[in-house]
């Protein structure tokens, strides 16, 4: 991890470009290169956030998703009624 926010930002933009290339060259729905590039984005973003905070006590307005994009933590069903037990 770089403590220089500019270097961390360069790593993040590089990881984003690698992800785009992996997605564009995807050979199947479960191409491991896409998953690896996804993980590199998450790591580079975390490093950037840390470096930004360390240098300027500032953060971005972005949040990382949980690893399982299908997992929902929504308490409401489609009808708008609360589906969790009290």
C-alpha positions in Angstrom: 0.0 0.0 0.0 1.2 3.5 -0.8 0.8 6.2 1.7 0.9 8.8 -1.2 -2.7 9.4 -2.3 -1.5 10.2 -5.8 0.3 6.9 -6.2 -2.7 5.1 -4.7 -5.0 6.8 -7.1 -2.8 5.7 -10.0 -3.0 2.1 -8.8 -6.8 2.4 -8.6 -7.2 3.8 -12.1 -4.9 1.1 -13.3 -7.0 -1.6 -11.6 -10.1 -0.1 -13.2 -8.5 -0.3 -16.6 -7.4 -3.9 -16.0 -11.0 -4.7 -15.0 -12.3 -3.2 -18.2 -9.9 -5.2 -20.3 -10.8 -8.4 -18.5 -14.5 -7.8 -19.0 -14.0 -7.0 -22.6 -12.0 -10.2 -23.2 -14.3 -12.4 -21.0 -14.6 -15.9 -22.3 -17.4 -17.1 -20.0 -19.7 -15.9 -17.2 -17.3 -17.2 -14.6 -14.0 -16.0 -16.1 -11.5 -16.0 -13.2 -9.6 -13.0 -14.8 -12.7 -10.8 -14.3 -13.0 -11.9 -10.6 -9.3 -11.3 -10.0 -9.6 -7.8 -11.6 -12.7 -7.1 -9.4 -10.7 -8.0 -6.3 -7.8 -5.8 -7.4 -10.2 -2.8 -7.7 -11.5 -3.4 -4.2 -8.0 -3.6 -2.8 -6.7 -0.6 -4.7 -9.8 1.4 -3.6 -9.2 0.5 0.0 -5.6 1.6 -0.3 -6.6 4.9 -1.9 -9.1 5.5 0.9 -6.5 4.8 3.5 -3.9 7.0 1.9 -6.4 9.8 1.4 -7.4 9.6 5.0 -3.8 9.5 6.3 -2.8 12.5 4.2 -5.9 14.7 4.4 -8.4 13.2 6.8 -10.8 12.9 3.9 -12.7 10.1 2.3 -14.6 9.5 -0.9 -18.4 9.2 -1.2 -18.1 5.6 -2.4 -18.8 2.4 -0.7 -17.7 -1.1 -1.6 -20.4 -3.8 -2.0 -20.3 -7.0 -0.1 -18.7 -9.9 -1.9 -22.1 -11.5 -2.7 -23.9 -9.1 -4.9 -27.1 -11.2 -4.7 -27.2 -11.0 -0.9 -29.9 -8.5 0.1 -30.1 -6.8 3.5 -33.3 -5.0 2.7 -35.8 -5.3 5.5 -38.8 -4.6 3.2 -40.3 -6.9 0.6 -41.7 -5.5 -2.7 -45.0 -4.6 -1.0 -43.2 -2.3 1.4 -44.1 -4.3 4.4 -41.5 -5.3 7.0 -40.7 -9.0 6.6 -38.4 -9.4 9.6 -39.7 -10.7 12.9 -39.7 -8.2 15.7 
